[in-house]
Amino acid sequence: MNSITDLKSNTAYTLDSLQAIDEGDRSRIELYADHAVKVAVAILALGMKYLAADAYYSKVKFVSAIIPTGLSIVGSCE
């Protein structure tokens, strides 16, 4: 699920969600990256430029898909 956080009201609003269904030779992280790339246009249109993600998403397949969208990733590494 992708959400937008309003820091002034301390509330998150759902932007988009997707049920991840395994697709043969594609990993879940690739499916998650595709979803994030799909909603990147909406995120950028709202004037935002950061995507916050937990350590699970600190993988080359995810990060390398997100960077070309113009978003920067804020997260952690294990």
C-alpha angles and dihedrals in degrees: 000000000000119000138178117227120214104206094192094058094030090231135127121216124200112248098178141334135201134186108232110229118185114250111199107253098015121095123226091247089058090051091049091049091051090053093049091049089051093056095039091092091057092046092051091045088059089058094253123132106177131081114198115208137165125243094275089072095051090101128122093239092055100039094045090054094049102045095068090057091068094249122123120218122230113192146104137275127219 
